[in-house]
Amino acid sequence: MFRVAPALMLLFLWAFGGCAHFSGFNRRVPARRQVPPPERPVYWSGDGVPGAPQIVVGLQEQRAFFLKGRRVVAETGVSSGRNGFETPPGKYRVIQKDEKHVSNLYGDFVGADGQVIRKNVDISKDRPPEGSVFSGAPMPYFLRFSRGFGFHAGHLPGRPASHGCIRLPEDMAKHFFENSQIGTPVRIEKSWLPDSAVRASSLKVASKPPQKAVPKLQGGGARGRARPEPRGRVQNPETGWNKIKAWFGRAAR
């Protein structure tokens, strides 16, 4: 019998037995930990800042931003329209301001004693029980930017939950209300963050193709334009027919 070299035996087992038989080749790779995105700040720093006001909302991020000029002076979380009542993206303007606005469509049915009989009703669909009346939901610091949509103070559960309006924390709703006028631009974007806007503008600048410098003619020229390069084959004066003529010229001397 013949002996098989240990190296050949190892190669045979690796080829036909698979890597799983060798603990050294079956190392477990630790799973990467999912790092949650950093929490966005909530702030107002627009007092005394000049510039035309503008409100921008990122629906995917559930964030609202107040701008003065090109400077972001406020950021806050929001709650936009839930499934079936989505807030439509688009460009709008503030068309109504009402500090103590009350909904004429959504609210509660209350009895004569003021007790709530049924909560969160839609007056266009729900009939009030006998002896009850409709009480519209309060929407303080209301900024209407479309017929059925506006900003107002309200509950923020951390997800889209409204009937289409954009809810803000009460203190931020007050800042937005006091620093907006009729005609203030409102942009509702599918996704928007000031960081991404800055990156997008820098990419546009970086992607702009560099302009080619036009060489100037030596000694001046018509309007400073460079002469076009000659087309076709350019012969070296020391080769071909020119070389023969030069040789005969030297021989005749």
N, C-alpha and C positions, 0 to 999 in steps of 0.2 A: 504493500500500500504506500501511497505517497502522501506527503504532508502538504496541506494547503496553508499558504502563508497567512498569518493573521490579518494582514491588510486586505488580501483578496477575499477572505471570509467576511470581513466587515463590509466590503463593497458589495458582495453577494447579498447579504442580509438587507442592506440599505436599498438595493435595487428591487428586490422581490418581496421584502417584508414591509416596506413603507417606513416613513420617518417616525411613525407613532411608537415603534418598538424601542426607540432610543430616547431616553428621558432628556438627554441633552438637547435634542432637536425639537422637543415638545414643550417649550417654555411658555408659560402663560404671560400674556401681555396685560398689564394692569389697565383697566378701563379708565378713560379720561373722565375726570370729574366735570360735571356740568356746572359751569360758573354762571350764576344768574347775572343778567345785565345790571349795571349800576343804576341805582335809583336816580331819577331825574329830580332836579331841585324844584322847589316851589318858592317863588319870590316876587316881589314888586319893587322896582327901583326906578320908577318913571316920574317921580315928583320933581318938578323943575327942569325936566329934560325937554329941550326943544325938538321940533320935528313933527311932520304930519302923522297922525295916528293911523294904525292899521292892525287888524286882528287876523291871525292865521291859525287854523286848526288842522292837526294831523289826526285823522280818524283812526288809522291803524295804531298809532301810539297813544290815542286818547289823551292828547295834550293840546292846550291852547296857549298862544303866544301873543303878547301885545307889543307892537313895534311903534317906535317914534322915529320917523325917517327910516334909516336902515338899521337902527339899533334895536335889539331885542331888550325890552325893559321889564318884561314880566313873563313868567311861565307857570302853568298850573295844570293839574289833572282835570279831566272833564268826564262827563257821561253823555254820549250822543245817542242817537236813535237805535233802539234794539231791532232784532230781526223782524221784518215786516213793517217797520216804521223808520227805516234807515234815513239818516240825514244825507241829503244829496250833495255830492261835491260840486263845486262851482265857484264863480266869482260874484259877489253880491255887494250891497251897501246897506248901512243901517237906514231903515225907513221909519222907525218908530222908537221912541224912548218912553218908558212908563215905569216909574220907580216902584209903584204899588200895583203892578198888573195882576189880574186874576183871570184864570183860564175860563173861557166860555164854552169849552168842550169837554174837558176832563176835570174830575173832582170827586165829590162824595154826595150821597143822598143822606140828608140829616132830617131828624124829626122835629116836631114843634118845640121840644125841650132842648134842642141843640145837640142831641146825641147822634153819633154817626150810625146810620142803619146799614148802609152798604158803602164800602170804600172803593176807590179807584174805578170809577165808572166812566163810560163814554156816553154822553148825553145823546149822541146821534144814533146809538144802538140800544141803550138800556132805558127801560121805562122806570120812572120813580115809583116806589111802593106807595100805597095809599097813606096819605097824611104826611108824606115827606116832601122835601124840596131839594133842589140841586144847589150845591155849594161848590163853586169853582175853586180849583187848586191855586193857592197863592204862588206867584212867580215874581218875586221881588227883583228889582234892578233889571227889568226886561229890556232887551235890545232886539227888536225884530229886524231881520235881514231878508226875509221872504214872507210870502203870505201866511204860511203855516209853520214857520220856523224862527227861532230866536235864541238868544242867550238869556239865562236867568239863574238865580241862586237855587240850589236844590241838592238832593241827596246824591252822593257819589258812591256806588257800590263797587267801583273798580272795574266796571265793564259797561258796554252800551246798554242802557236800561230805560231810556226815555221814549216818548212818543214821537220823537224827531227833533225836539229842541236840544240845545246843548246846555247841560247843567254845569254850574261852576260852584266852587266853595263861596260862601256868602261874602267873605271879605274880598276875595278876588273879583266876584261879580260887581261889587261896589266900585272897585278901582276901574274895571272895564267900563262901567256905566258912566262914571264921572269924567273919564278921559276920552269919551267918544262923543261925536256929534252926528246929527242927521247927515248922511252922505259918507260916513267913514267906511273905507273899503273893508270887506270881509272876504277872506279866501278859505274855502273848505277844501282841503286836499285829502286824497286817499292816504298819503303818507308824507309827513313833513317833520323835519327837525332842523333847527338852525345849524347844527353841525354838518348835516348832509348838504344843506344849501351852500355853505362855505366851501365844502369839498367839491361840489359840482362846479362852482364858479372858478375854482383854482384849476380844475381839470380842463375847463374850456380854454383858459389862458395857456395852459401847458400844451394843449393839443393843437394850438394855432400854428400852422406851418411857417417856418422862418422865411422871411423874404430874401430872395437872392440879390446880392449886390451886383449892380451893373457896372462893369469896368469902364473907366473913362479913357478916352483917346489921348495919347501922348501928343502934345502940341496942339490940342484943341481939335474940334470936329463939329460937324453939324449937330447942334442941340445936345452935344455931349454923348452921342450914342456910339457904341462900339461897332466897328466894322464886322459884318458877318464873315464867318469862316468860309474859305473857298470850298466849293463842292467838288466832288470827283477826286481823282488820284493826283496827288502832289508829288512831282518827281524831284529827287535830290539833284541839284545842279551838277554834282560830281559823278552822276551815274547816267547811263543810257546815252542818248544822242548828244546831250550837253557835254558829256565827258569826251566824246569823240571830237566835237567841234573845238573844245578847249585844247585837245592834244594837237590837232592840226594847226591851231593858232600858235601854239608854242613852237611847233616844228618849223613854221614859216618865218619865225623871227631869226 
